């Protein structure tokens, strides 16, 4: 995840404009330094703001058995939360804050929610 970017992840049960802290971080990249967790990066947190909740595109599932006249058509829409990343911190020190203009290398962190999205 990069700062000042929004991500669409699985539904979080928080109200819009609520602050969310994600502490399940798998990977952090900052100033050319890469930190990979075993399985999680200890002390790394990502703070964000819930922007809104919505439903994704409809996925149609059509099942048919040939020569049996058996047909099923079902649809599914995934519940999605849009999350704006405010800051990324390592061991209590913020390595990326949304208010600053990022002139340095981009900071990225991979969380469990992003992995579940893919």
Backbone as XML, in Angstrom:
<?xml version="1.0"?>
<chain id="A" units="angstrom">
  <residue number="1" name="UNK">
    <atom name="N" x="0.840" y="-1.170" z="0.000"/>
    <atom name="CA" x="0.000" y="0.000" z="0.000"/>
    <atom name="C" x="0.886" y="1.235" z="0.000"/>
  </residue>
  <residue number="2" name="UNK">
    <atom name="N" x="0.457" y="2.234" z="-0.678"/>
    <atom name="CA" x="1.169" y="3.502" z="-0.689"/>
    <atom name="C" x="0.325" y="4.539" z="0.037"/>
  </residue>
  <residue number="3" name="UNK">
    <atom name="N" x="0.970" y="5.580" z="0.550"/>
    <atom name="CA" x="0.229" y="6.614" z="1.236"/>
    <atom name="C" x="-0.536" y="7.467" z="0.229"/>
  </residue>
  <residue number="4" name="UNK">
    <atom name="N" x="-1.621" y="8.101" z="0.657"/>
    <atom name="CA" x="-2.484" y="8.982" z="-0.128"/>
    <atom name="C" x="-3.056" y="8.231" z="-1.335"/>
  </residue>
  <residue number="5" name="UNK">
    <atom name="N" x="-3.346" y="6.978" z="-1.166"/>
    <atom name="CA" x="-3.950" y="6.159" z="-2.204"/>
    <atom name="C" x="-5.085" y="5.387" z="-1.557"/>
  </residue>
  <residue number="6" name="UNK">
    <atom name="N" x="-6.175" y="5.187" z="-2.300"/>
    <atom name="CA" x="-7.248" y="4.382" z="-1.742"/>
    <atom name="C" x="-7.218" y="2.993" z="-2.353"/>
  </residue>
  <residue number="7" name="UNK">
    <atom name="N" x="-7.692" y="2.028" z="-1.572"/>
    <atom name="CA" x="-7.735" y="0.632" z="-1.981"/>
    <atom name="C" x="-9.128" y="0.094" z="-1.727"/>
  </residue>
  <residue number="8" name="UNK">
    <atom name="N" x="-9.580" y="-0.784" z="-2.595"/>
    <atom name="CA" x="-10.850" y="-1.470" z="-2.416"/>
    <atom name="C" x="-10.557" y="-2.851" z="-1.846"/>
  </residue>
  <residue number="9" name="UNK">
    <atom name="N" x="-11.040" y="-3.089" z="-0.627"/>
    <atom name="CA" x="-10.775" y="-4.356" z="0.058"/>
    <atom name="C" x="-12.104" y="-4.967" z="0.482"/>
  </residue>
  <residue number="10" name="UNK">
    <atom name="N" x="-12.037" y="-6.182" z="1.044"/>
    <atom name="CA" x="-13.237" y="-6.823" z="1.549"/>
    <atom name="C" x="-13.876" y="-5.965" z="2.628"/>
  </residue>
  <residue number="11" name="UNK">
    <atom name="N" x="-15.151" y="-6.195" z="2.846"/>
    <atom name="CA" x="-15.936" y="-5.376" z="3.763"/>
    <atom name="C" x="-15.319" y="-5.319" z="5.161"/>
  </residue>
  <residue number="12" name="UNK">
    <atom name="N" x="-15.103" y="-4.101" z="5.656"/>
    <atom name="CA" x="-14.738" y="-3.854" z="7.045"/>
    <atom name="C" x="-15.983" y="-3.341" z="7.748"/>
  </residue>
  <residue number="13" name="UNK">
    <atom name="N" x="-16.270" y="-3.845" z="8.929"/>
    <atom name="CA" x="-17.485" y="-3.449" z="9.634"/>
    <atom name="C" x="-17.230" y="-2.180" z="10.454"/>
  </residue>
  <residue number="14" name="UNK">
    <atom name="N" x="-16.922" y="-1.093" z="9.758"/>
    <atom name="CA" x="-16.722" y="0.222" z="10.360"/>
    <atom name="C" x="-17.572" y="1.217" z="9.580"/>
  </residue>
  <residue number="15" name="UNK">
    <atom name="N" x="-17.914" y="2.296" z="10.233"/>
    <atom name="CA" x="-18.689" y="3.348" z="9.576"/>
    <atom name="C" x="-17.772" y="4.189" z="8.684"/>
  </residue>
  <residue number="16" name="UNK">
    <atom name="N" x="-18.325" y="4.835" z="7.638"/>
    <atom name="CA" x="-17.500" y="5.755" z="6.840"/>
    <atom name="C" x="-16.912" y="6.860" z="7.715"/>
  </residue>
  <residue number="17" name="UNK">
    <atom name="N" x="-15.715" y="7.297" z="7.376"/>
    <atom name="CA" x="-14.928" y="8.315" z="8.098"/>
    <atom name="C" x="-14.372" y="7.793" z="9.424"/>
  </residue>
  <residue number="18" name="UNK">
    <atom name="N" x="-14.450" y="6.498" z="9.683"/>
    <atom name="CA" x="-13.808" y="5.909" z="10.857"/>
    <atom name="C" x="-12.335" y="5.640" z="10.548"/>
  </residue>
  <residue number="19" name="UNK">
    <atom name="N" x="-11.499" y="5.731" z="11.574"/>
    <atom name="CA" x="-10.077" y="5.411" z="11.441"/>
    <atom name="C" x="-9.885" y="3.911" z="11.668"/>
  </residue>
  <residue number="20" name="UNK">
    <atom name="N" x="-9.039" y="3.289" z="10.852"/>
    <atom name="CA" x="-8.777" y="1.857" z="10.938"/>
    <atom name="C" x="-7.277" y="1.649" z="11.033"/>
  </residue>
  <residue number="21" name="UNK">
    <atom name="N" x="-6.838" y="0.756" z="11.917"/>
    <atom name="CA" x="-5.430" y="0.397" z="12.039"/>
    <atom name="C" x="-5.274" y="-1.074" z="11.662"/>
  </residue>
  <residue number="22" name="UNK">
    <atom name="N" x="-4.415" y="-1.339" z="10.676"/>
    <atom name="CA" x="-4.154" y="-2.702" z="10.224"/>
    <atom name="C" x="-2.755" y="-3.074" z="10.698"/>
  </residue>
  <residue number="23" name="UNK">
    <atom name="N" x="-2.675" y="-4.127" z="11.494"/>
    <atom name="CA" x="-1.366" y="-4.537" z="12.011"/>
    <atom name="C" x="-0.883" y="-5.845" z="11.405"/>
  </residue>
  <residue number="24" name="UNK">
    <atom name="N" x="-1.602" y="-6.394" z="10.445"/>
    <atom name="CA" x="-1.167" y="-7.602" z="9.746"/>
    <atom name="C" x="-0.478" y="-7.192" z="8.446"/>
  </residue>
  <residue number="25" name="UNK">
    <atom name="N" x="0.781" y="-6.811" z="8.542"/>
    <atom name="CA" x="1.561" y="-6.327" z="7.401"/>
    <atom name="C" x="2.576" y="-7.405" z="7.023"/>
  </residue>
  <residue number="26" name="UNK">
    <atom name="N" x="2.586" y="-7.784" z="5.740"/>
    <atom name="CA" x="3.476" y="-8.834" z="5.260"/>
    <atom name="C" x="4.797" y="-8.307" z="4.722"/>
  </residue>
  <residue number="27" name="UNK">
    <atom name="N" x="4.826" y="-7.076" z="4.190"/>
    <atom name="CA" x="5.971" y="-6.603" z="3.416"/>
    <atom name="C" x="6.025" y="-5.077" z="3.517"/>
  </residue>
  <residue number="28" name="UNK">
    <atom name="N" x="7.208" y="-4.516" z="3.754"/>
    <atom name="CA" x="7.398" y="-3.064" z="3.795"/>
    <atom name="C" x="8.610" y="-2.709" z="2.947"/>
  </residue>
  <residue number="29" name="UNK">
    <atom name="N" x="8.459" y="-1.692" z="2.088"/>
    <atom name="CA" x="9.546" y="-1.220" z="1.225"/>
    <atom name="C" x="9.675" y="0.283" z="1.444"/>
  </residue>
  <residue number="30" name="UNK">
    <atom name="N" x="10.850" y="0.730" z="1.932"/>
    <atom name="CA" x="11.049" y="2.156" z="2.231"/>
    <atom name="C" x="12.513" y="2.502" z="2.004"/>
  </residue>
  <residue number="31" name="UNK">
    <atom name="N" x="12.772" y="3.520" z="1.198"/>
    <atom name="CA" x="14.122" y="4.005" z="0.888"/>
    <atom name="C" x="15.051" y="2.882" z="0.419"/>
  </residue>
  <residue number="32" name="UNK">
    <atom name="N" x="14.525" y="2.013" z="-0.411"/>
    <atom name="CA" x="15.340" y="0.924" z="-0.926"/>
    <atom name="C" x="15.525" y="-0.231" z="0.036"/>
  </residue>
  <residue number="33" name="UNK">
    <atom name="N" x="15.041" y="-0.107" z="1.252"/>
    <atom name="CA" x="15.149" y="-1.164" z="2.257"/>
    <atom name="C" x="13.872" y="-1.990" z="2.233"/>
  </residue>
  <residue number="34" name="UNK">
    <atom name="N" x="14.005" y="-3.296" z="2.104"/>
    <atom name="CA" x="12.863" y="-4.194" z="2.020"/>
    <atom name="C" x="12.813" y="-5.028" z="3.291"/>
  </residue>
  <residue number="35" name="UNK">
    <atom name="N" x="11.634" y="-5.071" z="3.907"/>
    <atom name="CA" x="11.423" y="-5.875" z="5.101"/>
    <atom name="C" x="10.300" y="-6.865" z="4.803"/>
  </residue>
  <residue number="36" name="UNK">
    <atom name="N" x="10.624" y="-8.143" z="4.873"/>
    <atom name="CA" x="9.640" y="-9.194" z="4.631"/>
    <atom name="C" x="9.379" y="-9.904" z="5.945"/>
  </residue>
  <residue number="37" name="UNK">
    <atom name="N" x="8.103" y="-10.087" z="6.277"/>
    <atom name="CA" x="7.746" y="-10.730" z="7.530"/>
    <atom name="C" x="7.819" y="-12.238" z="7.461"/>
  </residue>
  <residue number="38" name="UNK">
    <atom name="N" x="7.886" y="-12.861" z="8.645"/>
    <atom name="CA" x="7.931" y="-14.319" z="8.748"/>
    <atom name="C" x="6.823" y="-14.798" z="9.674"/>
  </residue>
  <residue number="39" name="UNK">
    <atom name="N" x="5.574" y="-14.757" z="9.444"/>
    <atom name="CA" x="4.841" y="-14.323" z="8.260"/>
    <atom name="C" x="4.484" y="-12.841" z="8.282"/>
  </residue>
  <residue number="40" name="UNK">
    <atom name="N" x="4.566" y="-12.169" z="9.455"/>
    <atom name="CA" x="4.203" y="-10.753" z="9.540"/>
    <atom name="C" x="5.421" y="-9.921" z="9.923"/>
  </residue>
  <residue number="41" name="UNK">
    <atom name="N" x="5.418" y="-8.647" z="9.510"/>
    <atom name="CA" x="6.467" y="-7.709" z="9.903"/>
    <atom name="C" x="6.099" y="-7.207" z="11.295"/>
  </residue>
  <residue number="42" name="UNK">
    <atom name="N" x="6.959" y="-7.457" z="12.271"/>
    <atom name="CA" x="6.644" y="-7.056" z="13.641"/>
    <atom name="C" x="6.818" y="-5.554" z="13.788"/>
  </residue>
  <residue number="43" name="UNK">
    <atom name="N" x="5.841" y="-4.930" z="14.427"/>
    <atom name="CA" x="5.892" y="-3.497" z="14.681"/>
    <atom name="C" x="5.401" y="-2.635" z="13.538"/>
  </residue>
  <residue number="44" name="UNK">
    <atom name="N" x="5.006" y="-3.197" z="12.423"/>
    <atom name="CA" x="4.529" y="-2.408" z="11.286"/>
    <atom name="C" x="3.015" y="-2.277" z="11.348"/>
  </residue>
  <residue number="45" name="UNK">
    <atom name="N" x="2.527" y="-1.051" z="11.157"/>
    <atom name="CA" x="1.090" y="-0.798" z="11.129"/>
    <atom name="C" x="0.755" y="0.134" z="9.970"/>
  </residue>
  <residue number="46" name="UNK">
    <atom name="N" x="-0.454" y="-0.036" z="9.453"/>
    <atom name="CA" x="-0.974" y="0.830" z="8.398"/>
    <atom name="C" x="-2.253" y="1.447" z="8.933"/>
  </residue>
  <residue number="47" name="UNK">
    <atom name="N" x="-2.318" y="2.785" z="8.908"/>
    <atom name="CA" x="-3.507" y="3.480" z="9.393"/>
    <atom name="C" x="-4.236" y="4.073" z="8.207"/>
  </residue>
  <residue number="48" name="UNK">
    <atom name="N" x="-5.549" y="3.944" z="8.227"/>
    <atom name="CA" x="-6.345" y="4.444" z="7.113"/>
    <atom name="C" x="-7.699" y="4.931" z="7.573"/>
  </residue>
  <residue number="49" name="UNK">
    <atom name="N" x="-8.443" y="5.501" z="6.617"/>
    <atom name="CA" x="-9.776" y="6.016" z="6.864"/>
    <atom name="C" x="-10.740" y="5.326" z="5.916"/>
  </residue>
  <residue number="50" name="UNK">
    <atom name="N" x="-11.851" y="4.839" z="6.458"/>
    <atom name="CA" x="-12.873" y="4.216" z="5.622"/>
    <atom name="C" x="-13.585" y="5.330" z="4.857"/>
  </residue>
  <residue number="51" name="UNK">
    <atom name="N" x="-13.541" y="5.240" z="3.530"/>
    <atom name="CA" x="-14.183" y="6.267" z="2.710"/>
    <atom name="C" x="-15.663" y="5.955" z="2.485"/>
  </residue>
  <residue number="52" name="UNK">
    <atom name="N" x="-15.953" y="4.715" z="2.031"/>
    <atom name="CA" x="-17.342" y="4.333" z="1.804"/>
    <atom name="C" x="-17.429" y="2.821" z="1.638"/>
  </residue>
  <residue number="53" name="UNK">
    <atom name="N" x="-18.660" y="2.318" z="1.680"/>
    <atom name="CA" x="-18.950" y="0.923" z="1.428"/>
    <atom name="C" x="-19.791" y="0.840" z="0.162"/>
  </residue>
  <residue number="54" name="UNK">
    <atom name="N" x="-19.547" y="-0.160" z="-0.650"/>
    <atom name="CA" x="-20.384" y="-0.368" z="-1.823"/>
    <atom name="C" x="-20.306" y="-1.828" z="-2.233"/>
  </residue>
  <residue number="55" name="UNK">
    <atom name="N" x="-21.060" y="-2.173" z="-3.261"/>
    <atom name="CA" x="-21.087" y="-3.546" z="-3.745"/>
    <atom name="C" x="-20.410" y="-3.597" z="-5.101"/>
  </residue>
  <residue number="56" name="UNK">
    <atom name="N" x="-19.643" y="-4.655" z="-5.307"/>
    <atom name="CA" x="-18.910" y="-4.827" z="-6.550"/>
    <atom name="C" x="-19.819" y="-5.239" z="-7.692"/>
  </residue>
  <residue number="57" name="UNK">
    <atom name="N" x="-19.196" y="-5.510" z="-8.833"/>
    <atom name="CA" x="-19.943" y="-5.947" z="-10.002"/>
    <atom name="C" x="-20.565" y="-7.308" z="-9.763"/>
  </residue>
  <residue number="58" name="UNK">
    <atom name="N" x="-21.664" y="-7.554" z="-10.450"/>
    <atom name="CA" x="-22.352" y="-8.829" z="-10.301"/>
    <atom name="C" x="-21.623" y="-9.922" z="-11.073"/>
  </residue>
  <residue number="59" name="UNK">
    <atom name="N" x="-21.412" y="-11.047" z="-10.409"/>
    <atom name="CA" x="-20.797" y="-12.205" z="-11.024"/>
    <atom name="C" x="-21.903" y="-13.246" z="-11.197"/>
  </residue>
  <residue number="60" name="UNK">
    <atom name="N" x="-22.115" y="-13.694" z="-12.429"/>
    <atom name="CA" x="-23.147" y="-14.687" z="-12.699"/>
    <atom name="C" x="-22.534" y="-16.078" z="-12.754"/>
  </residue>
  <residue number="61" name="UNK">
    <atom name="N" x="-23.215" y="-17.017" z="-12.103"/>
    <atom name="CA" x="-22.795" y="-18.415" z="-12.115"/>
    <atom name="C" x="-23.945" y="-19.194" z="-12.753"/>
  </residue>
  <residue number="62" name="UNK">
    <atom name="N" x="-23.644" y="-19.883" z="-13.846"/>
    <atom name="CA" x="-24.658" y="-20.641" z="-14.563"/>
    <atom name="C" x="-24.245" y="-22.100" z="-14.604"/>
  </residue>
  <residue number="63" name="UNK">
    <atom name="N" x="-25.073" y="-22.955" z="-14.002"/>
    <atom name="CA" x="-24.786" y="-24.387" z="-13.978"/>
    <atom name="C" x="-25.830" y="-25.099" z="-14.824"/>
  </residue>
  <residue number="64" name="UNK">
    <atom name="N" x="-25.363" y="-26.029" z="-15.629"/>
    <atom name="CA" x="-26.265" y="-26.756" z="-16.503"/>
    <atom name="C" x="-25.775" y="-28.192" z="-16.658"/>
  </residue>
  <residue number="65" name="UNK">
    <atom name="N" x="-26.706" y="-29.121" z="-16.599"/>
    <atom name="CA" x="-26.385" y="-30.516" z="-16.879"/>
    <atom name="C" x="-26.976" y="-30.850" z="-18.238"/>
  </residue>
  <residue number="66" name="UNK">
    <atom name="N" x="-26.141" y="-31.225" z="-19.175"/>
    <atom name="CA" x="-26.662" y="-31.498" z="-20.511"/>
    <atom name="C" x="-27.596" y="-32.711" z="-20.524"/>
  </residue>
  <residue number="67" name="UNK">
    <atom name="N" x="-28.606" y="-32.620" z="-21.348"/>
    <atom name="CA" x="-29.603" y="-33.680" z="-21.582"/>
    <atom name="C" x="-30.459" y="-33.978" z="-20.355"/>
  </residue>
  <residue number="68" name="UNK">
    <atom name="N" x="-30.438" y="-33.123" z="-19.353"/>
    <atom name="CA" x="-31.218" y="-33.362" z="-18.139"/>
    <atom name="C" x="-32.241" y="-32.268" z="-17.868"/>
  </residue>
  <residue number="69" name="UNK">
    <atom name="N" x="-32.210" y="-31.184" z="-18.639"/>
    <atom name="CA" x="-33.092" y="-30.025" z="-18.425"/>
    <atom name="C" x="-32.918" y="-29.437" z="-17.022"/>
  </residue>
  <residue number="70" name="UNK">
    <atom name="N" x="-31.703" y="-29.466" z="-16.510"/>
    <atom name="CA" x="-31.392" y="-28.900" z="-15.200"/>
    <atom name="C" x="-30.505" y="-27.682" z="-15.401"/>
  </residue>
  <residue number="71" name="UNK">
    <atom name="N" x="-31.007" y="-26.546" z="-14.978"/>
    <atom name="CA" x="-30.257" y="-25.306" z="-15.130"/>
    <atom name="C" x="-30.399" y="-24.472" z="-13.861"/>
  </residue>
  <residue number="72" name="UNK">
    <atom name="N" x="-29.301" y="-23.855" z="-13.425"/>
    <atom name="CA" x="-29.310" y="-22.948" z="-12.282"/>
    <atom name="C" x="-28.559" y="-21.688" z="-12.664"/>
  </residue>
  <residue number="73" name="UNK">
    <atom name="N" x="-29.137" y="-20.561" z="-12.374"/>
    <atom name="CA" x="-28.472" y="-19.287" z="-12.615"/>
    <atom name="C" x="-28.488" y="-18.511" z="-11.310"/>
  </residue>
  <residue number="74" name="UNK">
    <atom name="N" x="-27.293" y="-18.191" z="-10.830"/>
    <atom name="CA" x="-27.161" y="-17.451" z="-9.580"/>
    <atom name="C" x="-26.235" y="-16.272" z="-9.790"/>
  </residue>
  <residue number="75" name="UNK">
    <atom name="N" x="-26.468" y="-15.241" z="-9.008"/>
    <atom name="CA" x="-25.609" y="-14.070" z="-9.061"/>
    <atom name="C" x="-25.037" y="-13.766" z="-7.690"/>
  </residue>
  <residue number="76" name="UNK">
    <atom name="N" x="-23.907" y="-13.043" z="-7.680"/>
    <atom name="CA" x="-23.252" y="-12.680" z="-6.425"/>
    <atom name="C" x="-22.617" y="-11.310" z="-6.579"/>
  </residue>
  <residue number="77" name="UNK">
    <atom name="N" x="-22.793" y="-10.457" z="-5.589"/>
    <atom name="CA" x="-22.134" y="-9.154" z="-5.550"/>
    <atom name="C" x="-21.354" y="-9.061" z="-4.247"/>
  </residue>
  <residue number="78" name="UNK">
    <atom name="N" x="-20.040" y="-8.825" z="-4.364"/>
    <atom name="CA" x="-19.168" y="-8.764" z="-3.194"/>
    <atom name="C" x="-19.307" y="-7.417" z="-2.501"/>
  </residue>
  <residue number="79" name="UNK">
    <atom name="N" x="-19.372" y="-7.430" z="-1.175"/>
    <atom name="CA" x="-19.382" y="-6.198" z="-0.382"/>
    <atom name="C" x="-17.955" y="-5.674" z="-0.310"/>
  </residue>
  <residue number="80" name="UNK">
    <atom name="N" x="-17.765" y="-4.387" z="-0.623"/>
    <atom name="CA" x="-16.425" y="-3.810" z="-0.720"/>
    <atom name="C" x="-16.354" y="-2.537" z="0.126"/>
  </residue>
  <residue number="81" name="UNK">
    <atom name="N" x="-15.196" y="-2.322" z="0.744"/>
    <atom name="CA" x="-14.912" y="-1.095" z="1.492"/>
    <atom name="C" x="-13.778" y="-0.363" z="0.801"/>
  </residue>
  <residue number="82" name="UNK">
    <atom name="N" x="-13.959" y="0.939" z="0.580"/>
    <atom name="CA" x="-12.899" y="1.767" z="0.013"/>
    <atom name="C" x="-12.134" y="2.400" z="1.174"/>
  </residue>
  <residue number="83" name="UNK">
    <atom name="N" x="-10.816" y="2.126" z="1.227"/>
    <atom name="CA" x="-9.975" y="2.539" z="2.352"/>
    <atom name="C" x="-8.891" y="3.482" z="1.861"/>
  </residue>
  <residue number="84" name="UNK">
    <atom name="N" x="-8.813" y="4.685" z="2.452"/>
    <atom name="CA" x="-7.768" y="5.663" z="2.144"/>
    <atom name="C" x="-6.641" y="5.488" z="3.156"/>
  </residue>
  <residue number="85" name="UNK">
    <atom name="N" x="-5.409" y="5.282" z="2.663"/>
    <atom name="CA" x="-4.260" y="5.073" z="3.532"/>
    <atom name="C" x="-3.747" y="6.426" z="4.030"/>
  </residue>
  <residue number="86" name="UNK">
    <atom name="N" x="-3.680" y="6.575" z="5.358"/>
    <atom name="CA" x="-3.214" y="7.832" z="5.963"/>
    <atom name="C" x="-1.733" y="7.773" z="6.308"/>
  </residue>
  <residue number="87" name="UNK">
    <atom name="N" x="-1.280" y="6.679" z="6.900"/>
    <atom name="CA" x="0.130" y="6.592" z="7.271"/>
    <atom name="C" x="0.561" y="5.134" z="7.378"/>
  </residue>
  <residue number="88" name="UNK">
    <atom name="N" x="1.859" y="4.950" z="7.194"/>
    <atom name="CA" x="2.492" y="3.648" z="7.369"/>
    <atom name="C" x="3.604" y="3.843" z="8.388"/>
  </residue>
  <residue number="89" name="UNK">
    <atom name="N" x="3.621" y="3.020" z="9.441"/>
    <atom name="CA" x="4.624" y="3.208" z="10.482"/>
    <atom name="C" x="5.321" y="1.888" z="10.802"/>
  </residue>
  <residue number="90" name="UNK">
    <atom name="N" x="6.569" y="2.025" z="11.207"/>
    <atom name="CA" x="7.398" y="0.889" z="11.624"/>
    <atom name="C" x="7.875" y="1.148" z="13.047"/>
  </residue>
  <residue number="91" name="UNK">
    <atom name="N" x="7.566" y="0.258" z="13.971"/>
    <atom name="CA" x="8.003" y="0.356" z="15.367"/>
    <atom name="C" x="7.682" y="1.708" z="15.989"/>
  </residue>
  <residue number="92" name="UNK">
    <atom name="N" x="6.502" y="2.243" z="15.691"/>
    <atom name="CA" x="6.054" y="3.492" z="16.283"/>
    <atom name="C" x="6.483" y="4.750" z="15.560"/>
  </residue>
  <residue number="93" name="UNK">
    <atom name="N" x="7.407" y="4.686" z="14.595"/>
    <atom name="CA" x="7.816" y="5.875" z="13.851"/>
    <atom name="C" x="7.169" y="5.843" z="12.475"/>
  </residue>
  <residue number="94" name="UNK">
    <atom name="N" x="6.540" y="6.951" z="12.112"/>
    <atom name="CA" x="5.835" y="7.032" z="10.828"/>
    <atom name="C" x="6.852" y="7.159" z="9.698"/>
  </residue>
  <residue number="95" name="UNK">
    <atom name="N" x="6.792" y="6.227" z="8.761"/>
    <atom name="CA" x="7.695" y="6.299" z="7.608"/>
    <atom name="C" x="6.993" y="6.893" z="6.397"/>
  </residue>
  <residue number="96" name="UNK">
    <atom name="N" x="5.680" y="7.055" z="6.474"/>
    <atom name="CA" x="4.921" y="7.695" z="5.401"/>
    <atom name="C" x="3.666" y="8.299" z="5.997"/>
  </residue>
  <residue number="97" name="UNK">
    <atom name="N" x="3.471" y="9.603" z="5.744"/>
    <atom name="CA" x="2.301" y="10.303" z="6.252"/>
    <atom name="C" x="1.595" y="10.948" z="5.064"/>
  </residue>
  <residue number="98" name="UNK">
    <atom name="N" x="0.264" y="10.924" z="5.051"/>
    <atom name="CA" x="-0.529" y="11.378" z="3.913"/>
    <atom name="C" x="-0.405" y="12.880" z="3.659"/>
  </residue>
  <residue number="99" name="UNK">
    <atom name="N" x="-0.182" y="13.689" z="4.692"/>
    <atom name="CA" x="-0.156" y="15.141" z="4.503"/>
    <atom name="C" x="1.111" y="15.624" z="3.801"/>
  </residue>
  <residue number="100" name="UNK">
    <atom name="N" x="2.176" y="14.887" z="3.874"/>
    <atom name="CA" x="3.420" y="15.322" z="3.254"/>
    <atom name="C" x="3.432" y="14.965" z="1.781"/>
  </residue>
  <residue number="101" name="UNK">
    <atom name="N" x="4.070" y="15.798" z="0.991"/>
    <atom name="CA" x="4.234" y="15.512" z="-0.419"/>
    <atom name="C" x="5.420" y="14.571" z="-0.555"/>
  </residue>
  <residue number="102" name="UNK">
    <atom name="N" x="5.182" y="13.426" z="-1.141"/>
    <atom name="CA" x="6.211" y="12.390" z="-1.208"/>
    <atom name="C" x="7.186" y="12.686" z="-2.339"/>
  </residue>
  <residue number="103" name="UNK">
    <atom name="N" x="8.353" y="13.241" z="-1.991"/>
    <atom name="CA" x="9.403" y="13.458" z="-2.975"/>
    <atom name="C" x="10.426" y="12.332" z="-2.919"/>
  </residue>
  <residue number="104" name="UNK">
    <atom name="N" x="10.303" y="11.490" z="-1.894"/>
    <atom name="CA" x="11.234" y="10.387" z="-1.754"/>
    <atom name="C" x="10.681" y="9.167" z="-2.475"/>
  </residue>
  <residue number="105" name="UNK">
    <atom name="N" x="11.332" y="8.046" z="-2.319"/>
    <atom name="CA" x="10.872" y="6.816" z="-2.953"/>
    <atom name="C" x="9.508" y="6.414" z="-2.403"/>
  </residue>
  <residue number="106" name="UNK">
    <atom name="N" x="8.670" y="5.788" z="-3.218"/>
    <atom name="CA" x="7.358" y="5.392" z="-2.714"/>
    <atom name="C" x="7.482" y="4.314" z="-1.645"/>
  </residue>
  <residue number="107" name="UNK">
    <atom name="N" x="6.584" y="4.394" z="-0.680"/>
    <atom name="CA" x="6.552" y="3.440" z="0.419"/>
    <atom name="C" x="5.392" y="2.497" z="0.160"/>
  </residue>
  <residue number="108" name="UNK">
    <atom name="N" x="5.622" y="1.202" z="0.281"/>
    <atom name="CA" x="4.571" y="0.241" z="0.043"/>
    <atom name="C" x="4.551" y="-0.789" z="1.157"/>
  </residue>
  <residue number="109" name="UNK">
    <atom name="N" x="3.363" y="-1.246" z="1.478"/>
    <atom name="CA" x="3.190" y="-2.309" z="2.460"/>
    <atom name="C" x="2.087" y="-3.225" z="1.961"/>
  </residue>
  <residue number="110" name="UNK">
    <atom name="N" x="2.290" y="-4.497" z="2.066"/>
    <atom name="CA" x="1.283" y="-5.474" z="1.645"/>
    <atom name="C" x="0.633" y="-6.025" z="2.891"/>
  </residue>
  <residue number="111" name="UNK">
    <atom name="N" x="-0.715" y="-5.912" z="2.957"/>
    <atom name="CA" x="-1.455" y="-6.377" z="4.133"/>
    <atom name="C" x="-2.289" y="-7.577" z="3.746"/>
  </residue>
  <residue number="112" name="UNK">
    <atom name="N" x="-2.874" y="-8.192" z="4.755"/>
    <atom name="CA" x="-3.691" y="-9.379" z="4.528"/>
    <atom name="C" x="-4.918" y="-9.044" z="3.689"/>
  </residue>
  <residue number="113" name="UNK">
    <atom name="N" x="-5.500" y="-7.842" z="3.844"/>
    <atom name="CA" x="-6.679" y="-7.478" z="3.089"/>
    <atom name="C" x="-6.378" y="-7.331" z="1.600"/>
  </residue>
  <residue number="114" name="UNK">
    <atom name="N" x="-5.219" y="-6.804" z="1.251"/>
    <atom name="CA" x="-4.845" y="-6.648" z="-0.150"/>
    <atom name="C" x="-4.593" y="-8.001" z="-0.774"/>
  </residue>
  <residue number="115" name="UNK">
    <atom name="N" x="-3.956" y="-8.908" z="-0.041"/>
    <atom name="CA" x="-3.694" y="-10.246" z="-0.554"/>
    <atom name="C" x="-5.016" y="-10.981" z="-0.776"/>
  </residue>
  <residue number="116" name="UNK">
    <atom name="N" x="-5.982" y="-10.806" z="0.130"/>
    <atom name="CA" x="-7.279" y="-11.456" z="-0.016"/>
    <atom name="C" x="-8.039" y="-10.911" z="-1.219"/>
  </residue>
  <residue number="117" name="UNK">
    <atom name="N" x="-7.808" y="-9.647" z="-1.562"/>
    <atom name="CA" x="-8.477" y="-9.024" z="-2.704"/>
    <atom name="C" x="-8.023" y="-9.645" z="-4.014"/>
  </residue>
  <residue number="118" name="UNK">
    <atom name="N" x="-6.764" y="-10.016" z="-4.135"/>
    <atom name="CA" x="-6.228" y="-10.564" z="-5.379"/>
    <atom name="C" x="-6.556" y="-11.973" z="-5.559"/>
  </residue>
</chain>
